[in-house]
Amino acid sequence: MKTLRLRAGKERSLLRRHPWIFESAIAKGGGDSGETVRVESHEGQFLAWAAYSPSSRIRARVWSFDEAQRIDAPFFIAACARSIIARARFDVQSDGVRLVHGESDGLPGLIVDRYGDTLVAQFTSAGTERWKGVIADALLRETGLTKLYERSDASVRSLEGLEPATGWLRGGPTGAAGDGEGPPLELTIREHQWRLTLNIAEGHKTGFYLDQRDSRQRFADYTQRLGFKHVLNCFCYTGGFSVAALAGMRAAGTVADGHVTSIDSSGPALERARAHVALNGFDPNRATFLDADVNASLRQFLKEGQRFDAIILDPPKFAPTAAHAERAARAYKDINRLALQLLSPGGVLFTFSCSGGISADLFHKIVASAGADAGVDGYILERLGGAPDHPMTLEFPEGEYLKGLVVMRKS
């Protein structure tokens, strides 16, 4: 077994059971891509078993802190089983659910989502790539399903020295040449009381943003309770929050007078958003979709004197790492300043950051600074995060990538 020996004092994070070992912490040792290595302190004390990644700044990711643990097929079968069993205890109001959430489930670099009877997996680390076949079989065994599609095309995979990989891993076209059409790539899922569609080969992440599931329901609840009629959904993607807004209006009996304006720079995403309005039985005249830049649109709305009862800001990742935080902070501040100015008194802003490099505390400060520049004060009604099937654990706080605030503009 190959060994990594750490520099003096670099064992502290591992003693706190943090799963990452950075290149700068290693004094000597190495291994092949994805190979399991023994990690020791500078004094030779056992610390962990980890998967080695020769190309990444995160040079090794921990599988286990138990010296007696063997990292073999049964280990991955058991880890997948634990993760899947845990989801049965979570309150997930959908047949779209995240079954494995990387480090939080003890499987660094592995993301697995279930959409009905289809699994979609991302293998983004050298360790999960090495054990891909075993993991794929374990996932099907533990779920009782037969179809598994791979979406290992995230940019972080290149940091591991891995090429993109997509296609059916299990249950795909049959025959030596992969003959046949294979299972459908277009799927429909139930989320709360509405239906949404996705394409597992083309959509963002594994095809959809399951992490915002509960925040969409919260927005529907606010819309119903506070009687929102004029809603603006920025960076709307395929319109999940737009459908939630219309559902809230329908429950409140105000949908005939309501309207949702949705903005995104992706034409195909907007077409799917339009289809979602129809799929859920809403009048298409209650929704407008703009293929436009959000910042420019917000400025134009201000010039026109428009106001909204509620605004959703769910932008893409502005800061993938802490090194990008300063530039990202300016971008977050700008859109939040404009949104707060566009809110009617008593209106509500749902604002989010999915940037790992922006902490919850920093995001709060950014929104507060945006309010100061806008001359707007507001009540923070709630703090939001990812749905429970996207967990953050005590030992891995970096799992809290999605942060949200619900802000009501003071009258």
N, C-alpha and C positions, 0 to 999 in steps of 0.2 A: 504494500500500500504506500503510495507516494504521500509526502508530508509537506505541509506549509508551516514554516516557523515564523511567527510574528516578531515584529520589533518590540523592544521593551516598552511596556505601558500600553500597547495597542490591543490588549485583550479585554479592556474594560467593557466595550460595547457587547462583546460576546458573553461576558459574564452576566450582562443584563439580558441576554438571550436575543440580541438583535441579529438578524440573519445575514447582514451584508459585511463583506470583508473587502476593503478597498486596496488597490494596488500599493498605495503608499504605506500600508500597514504591514506589508510582507517583507521579512528580512531575507528569506531564501525559500526555495522549493517551487514546485509547479506540477504540471500534469498536462494531459491531452485535453482537447475541448470536451467539456461535459464530464470528464472523469471524476470519480469520487476521490477526494483527498482527505487525509487526516490533518486537522488544524491544531497546532500546539502553540502555547505561549512561548515567550523568549526563553523561559526556564524549562521548557519541555513538558509542561502540564497539558493534558488533553483538554481541548475546548469544544470541538465539533467535528462532524462529518459534513463536507461541503462539495458542491459541484464546481469544478475549476473552469474558468473562462479566460483563455490567454489573450483575448482581444479587448476585453471590457475593462473600464476603470473599476467597476465592481468585479474584482478578480475572482471572487468565490462567493457562492450563495449557500447558506446552511440548509442541509436536509434534516439533521438531528443533532441535539446536544447530548445524547446518550451514548456513552462510549461502547456499550454492549449492543447497540443497534446495528444491524446489517442493512446496508443500502442495496436492496435487491428487489426482484419482482414483487414478493409479498409486501415489502414496505410500501410500494406505490399503490398496490391494490388496497391496502388498509387505509392509506392516506386519502384516496379517492372516496372510499366508503364513509370515512368520518365526515368529510366535507358534505357529501350528499345527504347523509343522515341529519346533519345539522340543519340543512335547509327545510327539512320537514317540521322543524320546531319554530321556524321563522314565520311571521305573518306576511305572506306573499300573495297578493290578490291579483294573480295573473298566471297564465300558463307559459309565460316567458320569464325565466328565472336564471340567475347566475348560480351555478353549482360549485365552481372553484374560483377563488379570488386570490390567486398567487400566494404571496408571502403570508397573508392573513390565514390561509388554510394549510400552511406548511409546505406549499408546493411553489417555490419561487419561479416566476416566469411562465406560469400556466394559468390561462383564463379559459373557462368553459361555461358557455351559456346554453340553456335548453329552451328551444322554441317548439312547444308542442311535443311532437314525436321525433324531433331532430336536434342533435347536439352540434354545436359549433365551438371549435377550440382554437386558441392561439398558443403556440409554443414560442416564447420570446427569449428564452435563455438557453445557453449551451447544455445545461443539465437536463432540462425537459426535452430538448431535441434528441439527446442521446437515448432517453428512455421513452421516446414517442410511441413506439409500437406497444410496449407494455402498458403505458398509460391509456392509450386508445382502447385496448381490450378491456382494461379495468373499468373505464367509464361506461362502456356498453354493458358489461357484466353487472355493474351495480345499479344501473338505471333500467335494465331490461329492454333497452332500445336497440336498434340495428343500424341506425344512420348517424354518421359522424363526418362533418365537413370541417376542413382545416382552413383557417384564415390567418396564417402566419405571415402577414404582409405589413405588420406595423414597423415603423421606422426604427424602433429600438432594437429590432432584430439585427440590423446591420452593425450595431455597436458590439454585438456578440460575435461578429465575423460570420454571420449566417445569411444565406440568400433567402429571399422571399419564397414562400411555399403556400399554394392554395389548391383546393380540390378535395374530392371525396377521399377520406382515409378509410372509411368503412361504409359498406352499403351502397356504393356507387355503381356506375355502369359495369356490367359483367363482360367476360371474355378477355382473351389475352391482350387485345388492343384497347380494352376499355370500351367495347362496343355498347351501344344502347344510349338512350337519352338520360338515364339516371333519375333519381328522385327530384322533386320540384325544388327550385331555388327560391321561388316566391312563396312566402308563408304568411298566414294570418294568425295573429295571437289575440287573446282576450286580455284586456287590462282594465281592472275594476269593472265598470259597467259599459265600456266601449270596446271597439275592435280596431286594431291597427295592423298594417302590413309591413313587410320588409323583404329585402332580397339579401340572402346570406352571403352571396358572392360579391355584392357591390356596396352594401351599406357601410356606414362608418362602424368602427370597432368590429363586432361580430355580426353586424347588420342592423343594430338598433341600440338606443340609449336606455337600457333597463334601469340604470342607476337613478333616473329621475322619476321613476314610477310613482313613488309616494308623494313627491313634490307636485306632480301633476294633479293627483287627487286633492292635495291641500289647496291648490289653486282653484279647482272646481268648487271646493267647500267655501272658500272665501267669496267666489263669484256668486254663489247661491245666497250666502248669508248677508253680504253687503250690497247685493243688487247691482253688480257691475254691468254696464251696458256697452261701454266703449273700451275695448281691450286692444293693446298693442303687444304683439309677440315678436321679439327681435331675435335674430339667429334661429329662426323657427324650425329649421331642418324639415322633417316630414310632418310637422304640425301637431305633435302630441299635446303641447300646451294649448294650442288653438282648439282642438277637440275638447279638451278639459274645460276651457272657458265656455264653449257652447253648451256642453253638458250641464255646467253650473247654471247657465241662463235658463236652460230648459227646465231644470228642477225648480228654479225660482219663478217660472212663468213669465220671464222677461225676454225670451229668445226672439220673439216677433219684433221687438224694438232694439235688440242688441246687434252689435257688429264687432267682428274681430279682424284686425289688420295684421298680417303676418309678413315678415321680411326675411329674405335669405338671398344669398348670391348664387345659389345652385338651382338652376331651372328644373332638373330632374327631381330634386327634393321637393320643390314647390308643387310639381305635378302630383307627386304622391300625397302631399298635404291636401291638395284639392280633392283627391280621391277619398281621403280619410273623412272629409266633411260629408261627402255623399254616402260613404259606407255606413256612417253612423246616423243617417237619416236627417241631416240638417239641411236647411234651405241654403243653396249656394250663394244666394244674395246676402246672406248674413256674414260672408267672409270675403275679404280682399287679400290677394297675394301679390307681393311686390318683389320682383327680381332686381334687387338694388343693394347698394352699400348701406349698412345700418347707420354709420355715423353721418353720412350725407343726408340720409332720410330724416334722422332726428333733427338735424339743423333746419331742414326744409319745413318740417312740421312746426318748429318754433317760429319761423318766419311767417307761416300761415296762421299762427295763433291757435293751432289745434291743442286740445287737451284730452287726456285719457283717464278713465277711472282706474285702470290697472295696466301695468307694463311688466313684461317678462324680459329679462336680460340673461340669456344663457349662451355666452360667446364660446368660441373654440378656445383651446389651450393657448393662452398668451405667453405663459412662462413654463416651459417643460422642466426647467431646473431652477434652483435658487440663483444661478448666475444671470438669468434673464429677468429677475424679479423687478429691477428698477425700471426697465423699459416697459414691462408688462403693467406695472403700477400706473404709469401714465396713461396707457390705453384703457385700463379699467376705470380710472378716474374720469376720463373724458366721457365715456358712454354713460356712466352713472350720473354725472353732472347734468348732461342733456336730458336723461330720463327723469330725474327729479324735477327739473324745470317743466317738463311736459305733463307731470301728474296734476290732476285737479286736487284741491284741498280735500283731505280725507281719502285720497286715492292711495293705492297700494302698489309698491314695487317689489317684485320677486327678482332678486339679483344674485347671480352665481359666479363662482370661479371654479374651474376644473383643473387649474394649474397646480401641480405638485410643489412648485417653487414659491407659491403664495400661501402663507399660513392663514389660519382662520383669524388670528389677531391682526395680521397685516391687512387682510381683506376688509375687516371692520374699519380699520384706520383709513383705508383708501376710500371707502364709501362715505365715511364721516367727512373727509377732506373734500370729496365731491359735493356733499351737501353744503359745506361752508362756502365753496366757490359759487354754488348755485343760489346761495341766500335762502336755502331751504332747510328746515329742521324736520325731524321725523321720529316717530316711535318705532323702536325695533320690536316687532310683535313676536318673531320667532327666529331661531337659527335652524337652518336645514342642512342636511347632508345626504349621502347616498342611501339608497334603500338598504334594508337590513341584510339582504343577500350579497351586499358589497361591503363586508364588515371591515372595521378598523379594530385591531387588537391592542391589548395593553403593551405588548412587546414590540409592536411595529406601528408607531404613530404616523409614519409616512403613508400608511394606508388611507388616511383622511385627505384624499385629493380633492373631493367635491365639497365646496363650502357654499352656503346660501344664507341670505338674510331676507326677511320679510319686513319691509319698512313702510309704515303709513305716514304720508305727508301730513304734518300738522295743518290745521285750518288757519 
